[in-house]
Amino acid sequence: MIQFTAQEIAHITGGTLSPVEGIELLTPQNVVTDSREATNGSLYVAKPGEHADGHDFIGAAMTNGATLVLGERQVLDPSGAPYPTVIVPDAVLAMGALASASVQRIRTARSAQGHDFTVVGITGSAGKTTTKDLLAGIFGSVAKTVAPQGSYNGEVGVPLTVFMADESTRFLVIEMGATSIGHISYLAAMVKPDIGVVLGVGTAHAGEFGGVENIAKAKGELAEAIAPEGTVVLNLDDARVAAMRSRAVGRVLGFTALGSPEATADTVRAIDPATNAEGYPEFELQFAMGERFPVSAKLIGAHHVTNLLAAASAASAAGVEHSVIVAALNTQSAASRWRMERTERGDGVTIINDAYNANPESMRAALRTLADLGRGRRTWAVLGAMLELGEESIREHAAVGTQVVRLNISKLLVVGQAARPLYISAIQEGSWGSEALFAATVEEAIEILDEQLESGDLVLFKSSNGVGLRFLGDQIALPKQALSGQSIDQQPGVEAPANEGNDQL
């Protein structure tokens, strides 16, 4: 972390210091938003949350070693004395201001030493975390790299990622999500990326955004934010993303797996993409300079070709040698949990847990992968709701049910009332008898799976984050005899560390 004194933090954030002797010189060593994560020297950000107010946990944070608070009001300790606090109007916006100052200080310090510093921003309706992980793996093989934990991609998670960087950091990878127009602009202004990657425009959150075109408008904010000397990396296989070329002022580097007509000489290509018997993508990677390399990745599903191309394109734009890029792509497997995560049970059942999030596009991709991998096996699609689809929810769930039948998935288990249109659609499409099952609760789903799974079955779990089927997948991945007494409920913390991890677009 770049270190600032309390006086500097107050100046940067427009805050005031509580009347505590010596507070001006307090210099935090790290930043936390969860009191349980505080250690000696922490700056504890007391942000109001959806379910709890961080100000209620200031005492716990100080007991755990925090030395300074960034909060919206003064809080007194048990003796009636004020805790040392930088008091600001909005703690989350203050975090952003401090993160912005941190990035600027790193740039200035590294430039003075003659060293480069590259910030890469990644956005898209699907694939952000996988692409982030791939890119972090490439960069990490050549220099110190900082990237988000999990899916920290919002107004809290991005600053927390920045706070992990210091003057020794060569590459900073930032994942950018949005829940409305203007969010990407805010995050981009905070970190000022040198390279911006736009993966795709999907239909998730269409209800929130007021339509897919508004989603495209929001995603394109990253293309607009890249300076003329920077590079905008665009997925040319998505027409809405390809159209963002007109919004970019920096160099545009495209990538395509489908031979897009939008491709130019400045395009990275996947030649003859396919998947092998393990479901891993294989193709010949052609960089914009014309060099070709064979890629055989360790990620499950053909849809990961897009993520592999995006990571290769961004790394190439950052100046990493092409042979280094390919070597990293060929050795990396999934680094973040619940993204096509495969588990082989001892009784011969294979679990694929892809239930970290879901939208119509990622649901279709996961089901195609299940069908491809399941040739000669009995396949199960255990599906929950796709959230935040607005008026399109029933239609989109029904379309998934139709796809399950047309892909000849052996067994469909729909969990939860919100996903029931998916089940009804499968029945109407011709799923007979016990081929399609419905469980109103997770407990019912556990009972069905416990009774009916057989050796050799291949089981996919897929739902939006808020539905929680990833925890059901974790439980079913346990040996059969270990299921008794286990709870799949997420253990809610007193505080949400970053208010991240929902299906943020």
C-alpha positions in Angstrom: 0.0 0.0 0.0 1.1 3.6 -0.7 1.3 5.2 2.7 -0.4 8.4 3.6 -0.6 10.2 6.9 -4.0 11.0 8.4 -3.4 14.6 7.5 -2.8 13.7 3.9 -5.8 11.4 3.8 -8.0 14.2 5.1 -6.6 16.6 2.4 -7.2 14.0 -0.4 -10.7 13.1 0.7 -11.9 16.5 1.8 -12.3 15.2 5.4 -11.7 16.6 8.8 -9.7 15.0 11.6 -11.3 14.1 14.9 -9.8 15.9 18.0 -7.3 13.2 19.0 -3.8 14.1 19.9 -1.2 13.1 17.4 -3.7 11.9 14.8 -2.1 14.0 12.0 0.9 11.7 11.8 -0.9 8.4 12.0 0.1 6.4 8.9 -2.0 3.3 8.1 -0.3 0.2 6.6 -3.3 -1.3 4.9 -7.0 -0.7 4.3 -9.9 -2.9 5.4 -13.7 -2.6 5.2 -14.3 -5.6 7.6 -13.4 -5.1 11.2 -12.4 -8.8 11.5 -9.7 -8.3 8.8 -8.1 -5.4 10.7 -4.5 -5.9 11.8 -1.9 -3.7 13.4 -1.8 -0.4 11.5 -5.0 -0.8 9.5 -7.2 2.0 8.2 -10.7 0.8 8.9 -13.3 2.2 6.4 -16.6 2.4 8.3 -18.9 2.3 5.3 -22.7 2.0 5.7 -23.9 -1.3 4.2 -27.1 -2.9 3.1 -27.4 -5.0 6.2 -25.0 -3.4 8.7 -23.4 0.0 9.4 -19.6 -0.2 9.6 -19.6 2.5 12.3 -21.0 -0.1 14.7 -17.8 -2.1 14.3 -15.2 0.6 14.8 -14.5 -0.7 18.3 -13.9 -4.2 17.1 -11.6 -2.9 14.3 -9.5 -0.9 16.8 -9.3 -3.9 19.2 -7.9 -5.9 16.3 -5.2 -3.4 15.6 -6.7 -0.6 13.4 -5.1 2.7 14.2 -7.3 5.0 12.1 -10.9 5.2 10.9 -12.3 6.6 7.7 -15.9 7.2 8.6 -18.9 9.5 8.1 -19.3 10.4 11.8 -17.5 10.5 15.0 -17.8 7.5 17.3 -16.7 7.4 20.9 -14.9 4.6 22.7 -16.2 3.0 25.9 -14.5 5.7 28.0 -16.2 8.5 26.0 -13.1 9.5 24.0 -13.3 9.9 20.2 -11.7 7.2 18.0 -9.1 8.6 15.7 -11.1 9.3 12.6 -10.9 11.1 9.2 -14.6 12.2 9.0 -15.9 12.5 5.4 -19.3 13.0 3.8 -19.2 9.6 2.0 -16.8 6.9 3.0 -17.0 5.0 -0.3 -16.3 8.1 -2.4 -13.4 8.9 0.0 -12.0 5.4 -0.7 -12.1 6.2 -4.4 -10.3 9.5 -3.9 -7.6 7.8 -1.9 -7.2 5.1 -4.5 -6.9 7.6 -7.2 -4.1 9.4 -5.3 -2.4 6.1 -4.8 -2.3 5.3 -8.5 -1.0 8.8 -9.3 1.7 8.5 -6.6 2.8 5.1 -8.0 3.0 6.5 -11.6 5.0 9.5 -10.4 7.4 7.4 -8.4 8.0 4.8 -11.0 8.4 7.3 -13.7 11.1 9.2 -11.7 13.0 5.9 -11.4 12.7 5.3 -15.2 10.2 2.3 -14.7 7.0 1.6 -16.5 3.6 1.2 -14.7 0.7 -0.2 -16.6 -3.0 -0.3 -15.5 -5.4 -2.6 -17.4 -9.1 -2.2 -17.0 -11.5 -5.1 -17.9 -15.2 -4.9 -18.4 -17.9 -7.0 -20.0 -21.1 -8.8 -19.2 -19.3 -12.2 -18.8 -15.8 -13.4 -18.5 -14.3 -10.5 -16.6 -12.9 -12.5 -13.7 -11.5 -15.3 -15.9 -9.8 -12.8 -18.2 -8.5 -10.9 -15.1 -7.0 -14.2 -13.8 -5.4 -15.1 -17.1 -3.9 -11.6 -17.5 -2.6 -11.6 -13.9 -1.0 -14.9 -14.6 0.7 -13.6 -17.8 1.9 -10.4 -16.1 2.9 -12.2 -12.9 5.3 -14.4 -14.9 7.4 -11.3 -15.8 7.0 -8.7 -13.1 5.2 -7.8 -9.9 1.5 -7.7 -10.6 -1.6 -6.8 -8.5 -5.0 -8.0 -9.4 -8.4 -8.2 -7.6 -9.3 -10.9 -5.2 -12.3 -12.9 -6.5 -14.6 -10.5 -8.3 -13.8 -7.2 -6.6 -15.0 -5.0 -9.4 -17.1 -2.2 -8.0 -16.7 1.1 -6.2 -15.4 -0.6 -3.0 -13.6 -3.6 -4.6 -11.6 -1.5 -7.1 -10.1 0.8 -4.4 -9.3 -2.3 -2.2 -7.4 -3.7 -5.2 -5.5 -0.5 -5.7 -4.5 -0.4 -2.0 -2.6 -3.7 -2.6 -0.2 -2.0 -5.0 2.9 0.1 -4.2 5.9 1.5 -5.9 7.3 -1.9 -6.7 4.1 -2.8 -8.7 4.7 -3.1 -12.5 1.2 -4.2 -13.6 -2.2 -3.3 -12.0 -5.2 -5.3 -13.3 -8.6 -3.9 -12.5 -11.9 -5.6 -13.1 -14.8 -3.2 -13.6 -18.4 -4.0 -13.1 -21.4 -1.7 -13.3 -25.0 -1.5 -12.1 -25.9 1.7 -14.0 -24.6 4.1 -16.6 -21.7 6.2 -15.3 -20.1 3.5 -13.0 -17.4 2.5 -15.5 -16.6 6.2 -16.1 -16.2 6.6 -12.3 -13.9 3.6 -11.9 -11.9 4.6 -15.0 -11.4 8.1 -13.7 -10.2 6.6 -10.5 -7.4 4.4 -11.9 -6.9 5.9 -15.4 -6.2 2.6 -17.2 -3.6 2.5 -20.0 -5.3 -0.4 -21.6 -9.1 -1.0 -21.6 -10.6 -4.4 -22.5 -14.3 -4.8 -23.4 -15.4 -8.5 -23.6 -19.1 -8.4 -24.5 -22.5 -6.8 -24.0 -25.1 -9.3 -22.6 -28.7 -9.1 -21.5 -28.1 -9.5 -17.8 -29.3 -6.4 -15.9 -31.2 -5.2 -18.9 -34.1 -4.4 -16.5 -31.8 -2.2 -14.4 -30.2 -0.5 -17.3 -33.4 0.1 -19.3 -32.3 -2.1 -22.2 -29.3 -3.7 -23.9 -28.4 -0.6 -25.7 -27.9 1.2 -22.4 -25.7 -1.7 -21.3 -23.6 -1.1 -24.4 -23.5 2.6 -23.5 -22.2 1.8 -20.1 -19.5 -0.7 -21.2 -18.3 1.7 -23.9 -17.4 4.2 -21.2 -14.2 2.3 -20.8 -13.3 2.7 -24.5 -13.9 6.4 -24.1 -11.7 6.6 -21.0 -8.5 5.4 -22.6 -6.1 8.2 -23.4 -4.8 8.7 -27.0 -1.5 7.0 -26.1 -3.4 4.0 -24.7 -5.0 0.9 -26.2 -8.6 -0.2 -26.4 -9.0 -4.0 -26.8 -12.4 -4.9 -28.3 -14.1 -8.2 -28.9 -15.0 -7.9 -32.6 -17.3 -11.0 -32.4 -19.8 -8.9 -30.5 -21.3 -6.3 -32.8 -22.1 -3.9 -30.0 -18.5 -4.1 -28.7 -17.1 -3.7 -32.3 -19.1 -0.5 -32.6 -17.2 1.0 -29.7 -14.3 1.6 -32.1 -15.9 4.9 -32.9 -15.9 5.9 -29.2 -12.2 5.2 -28.7 -9.6 7.9 -29.0 -6.7 5.5 -28.3 -5.4 2.7 -30.6 -7.9 -0.1 -31.1 -6.7 -3.7 -31.0 -9.4 -6.1 -31.9 -9.7 -9.9 -31.3 -11.9 -12.5 -33.0 -12.5 -16.2 -32.8 -15.2 -16.2 -35.6 -13.4 -14.3 -38.3 -15.3 -11.1 -37.8 -15.6 -8.9 -40.8 -14.6 -6.0 -38.5 -11.1 -7.5 -38.3 -8.2 -5.4 -39.5 -4.5 -5.9 -39.6 -4.6 -4.8 -35.9 -6.5 -7.9 -34.8 -5.6 -10.9 -32.7 -7.2 -14.1 -34.1 -8.0 -17.6 -33.0 -7.5 -19.9 -36.0 -9.6 -23.1 -36.0 -10.8 -23.0 -32.4 -12.1 -26.3 -31.0 -12.3 -28.2 -27.7 -10.5 -31.5 -26.9 -11.9 -34.5 -25.1 -11.5 -32.8 -21.8 -13.4 -29.7 -22.9 -10.3 -27.6 -23.1 -10.0 -25.0 -25.9 -7.4 -25.5 -28.5 -6.5 -23.2 -31.4 -3.7 -21.4 -33.2 -3.2 -17.9 -31.8 -2.3 -15.3 -34.4 -1.1 -12.0 -33.0 -1.6 -8.7 -34.9 2.0 -8.8 -36.0 1.3 -12.2 -37.7 3.2 -14.5 -35.4 1.3 -17.8 -34.7 1.5 -20.1 -31.7 -0.5 -23.2 -30.7 -2.7 -22.7 -27.6 -4.0 -25.6 -25.6 -5.6 -24.1 -22.5 -6.6 -25.7 -19.2 -10.0 -24.0 -18.9 -13.3 -25.9 -19.5 -15.5 -24.7 -22.4 -15.3 -23.2 -25.9 -16.5 -19.9 -24.6 -13.2 -19.4 -22.9 -11.6 -18.7 -26.3 -12.9 -15.2 -26.0 -11.2 -14.7 -22.6 -7.9 -16.3 -23.8 -7.9 -13.9 -26.8 -8.7 -10.9 -24.7 -5.9 -11.7 -22.2 -3.4 -12.3 -25.0 -4.4 -9.1 -26.7 -4.1 -6.9 -23.6 -0.7 -8.5 -22.7 0.6 -7.9 -26.2 -0.5 -4.3 -26.0 1.4 -4.0 -22.7 4.6 -5.2 -24.4 4.9 -8.7 -23.1 6.7 -11.1 -25.4 4.3 -13.3 -27.4 6.1 -16.5 -26.4 5.7 -15.6 -22.7 2.0 -14.9 -23.2 1.4 -18.3 -24.9 3.4 -20.2 -22.3 1.2 -18.6 -19.5 -2.0 -19.3 -21.4 -1.1 -23.0 -21.8 -0.4 -23.6 -18.2 -3.1 -21.7 -16.3 -6.3 -23.3 -15.0 -9.2 -21.6 -13.4 -7.9 -19.4 -10.6 -11.2 -18.1 -9.1 -13.8 -20.4 -7.5 -17.1 -21.5 -9.1 -16.1 -20.8 -12.7 -16.5 -24.1 -14.5 -14.8 -25.7 -11.5 -14.5 -29.5 -12.0 -14.5 -32.0 -9.1 -14.2 -35.7 -9.5 -16.0 -37.6 -6.7 -14.7 -40.9 -5.6 -17.8 -42.7 -6.7 -17.4 -41.6 -10.3 -19.7 -38.6 -10.3 -18.2 -35.5 -12.0 -19.3 -32.0 -10.7 -18.9 -28.8 -12.8 -19.7 -25.9 -10.5 -20.2 -22.7 -12.6 -22.7 -21.1 -10.3 -20.8 -17.9 -9.4 -23.1 -15.9 -11.7 -25.4 -16.4 -14.6 -27.0 -14.5 -17.5 -28.5 -15.9 -20.7 -25.2 -15.8 -22.6 -23.2 -17.6 -19.9 -26.0 -20.1 -19.3 -26.1 -21.1 -22.9 -22.3 -21.4 -23.0 -22.3 -23.6 -19.9 -25.0 -25.9 -21.3 -23.2 -26.3 -24.6 -20.1 -27.3 -22.7 -22.1 -29.8 -20.6 -23.5 -31.4 -23.8 -20.0 -31.5 -25.4 -18.3 -33.1 -22.4 -21.2 -35.4 -21.7 -21.2 -37.5 -24.8 -21.5 -41.1 -23.7 -22.4 -40.1 -20.1 -25.6 -39.2 -18.3 -25.7 -35.4 -17.9 -27.5 -33.3 -15.3 -28.2 -29.6 -15.5 -29.0 -28.3 -12.0 -30.1 -24.7 -12.7 -31.4 -21.8 -10.6 -32.6 -18.4 -11.5 -30.9 -15.8 -13.6 -31.6 -12.6 -11.6 -32.1 -9.0 -12.6 -33.4 -9.7 -16.1 -36.4 -7.4 -15.7 -39.3 -7.9 -18.1 -37.3 -10.4 -20.1 -37.0 -12.8 -17.2 -39.7 -15.3 -18.1 -38.8 -15.3 -21.8 -35.1 -15.8 -21.1 -35.7 -18.6 -18.6 -38.0 -20.3 -21.0 -35.4 -20.1 -23.7 -32.9 -21.9 -21.5 -35.4 -24.7 -20.8 -35.9 -25.1 -24.5 -32.1 -25.3 -25.0 -31.7 -28.0 -22.4 -34.0 -30.2 -24.3 -32.6 -29.5 -27.7 -29.1 -30.2 -26.4 -30.3 -33.6 -25.2 -29.2 -33.0 -21.6 -30.3 -36.2 -19.8 -31.7 -34.7 -16.6 -32.8 -31.2 -15.7 -33.2 -30.2 -12.1 -34.6 -26.7 -11.6 -34.2 -25.2 -8.1 -36.4 -22.4 -6.8 -39.7 -20.7 -7.8 -37.9 -17.9 -9.6 -36.6 -20.4 -12.1 -39.8 -22.3 -12.6 -40.5 -20.9 -16.1 -37.3 -22.8 -17.1 -38.8 -26.1 -15.9 -42.2 -25.4 -17.5 -40.5 -24.6 -20.8 -38.6 -27.9 -20.8 -41.8 -29.8 -20.2 -43.5 -28.0 -23.1 -40.5 -28.7 -25.4 -40.9 -32.4 -24.8 -39.0 -33.3 -21.7 -40.8 -36.4 -20.5 -41.3 -38.2 -17.1 -38.4 -37.9 -14.8 -36.2 -36.1 -17.4 -37.2 -32.7 -15.9 -37.5 -32.2 -12.2 -38.4 -29.3 -10.0 -37.3 -28.6 -6.4 -38.8 -25.7 -4.6 -36.0 -25.6 -2.0 -32.4 -26.5 -1.8 -33.3 -29.3 0.7 -35.5 -30.9 -1.9 -32.7 -30.6 -4.5 -30.2 -32.3 -2.2 -32.7 -35.2 -1.6 -33.2 -35.7 -5.3 -29.5 -35.7 -6.1 -28.5 -37.8 -3.2 -31.1 -40.5 -4.3 -30.5 -40.3 -8.1 -26.9 -39.5 -8.9 -25.0 -42.6 -10.2 -21.4 -43.3 -11.0 -20.4 -41.8 -14.3 -22.9 -38.9 -14.1 -21.8 -35.4 -15.2 -23.5 -32.6 -13.2 -23.5 -28.9 -14.0 -24.6 -26.3 -11.4 -25.5 -22.9 -12.7 -27.3 -19.9 -11.3 -26.9 -16.2 -10.4 -24.8 -15.5 -7.4 -27.7 -14.4 -5.3 -29.4 -17.8 -5.7 -26.5 -19.6 -4.0 -26.4 -22.8 -6.1 -22.6 -22.7 -5.9 -22.9 -23.8 -2.3 -25.2 -26.7 -3.4 -22.5 -27.6 -5.9 -19.9 -27.6 -3.2 -22.0 -29.8 -1.0 -22.8 -32.3 -3.7 -19.1 -32.4 -4.7 -18.4 -34.0 -1.3 -18.3 -37.7 -1.0 -21.8 -39.1 -0.7 -21.4 -40.2 2.9 -20.3 -36.7 3.9 -23.5 -35.0 2.9 -25.4 -35.7 6.0 -25.7 -32.7 8.3 -23.9 -30.3 6.0 -25.3 -26.9 5.4 -25.0 -25.1 2.0 -26.1 -21.8 3.3 -23.5 -19.1 2.9 -22.3 -18.0 6.3 -23.2 -14.3 6.3 -20.5 -12.1 7.9 -21.4 -9.3 10.2 -20.0 -7.1 7.6 -19.6 -7.6 3.8 -15.9 -6.9 3.2 -16.4 -5.1 -0.1 -20.0 -5.4 -1.0 -18.8 -7.2 -4.1 -19.5 -10.5 -5.8 -23.1 -10.0 -6.9 -23.8 -10.4 -10.6 -22.4 -7.0 -11.3 -22.3 -6.4 -15.0 
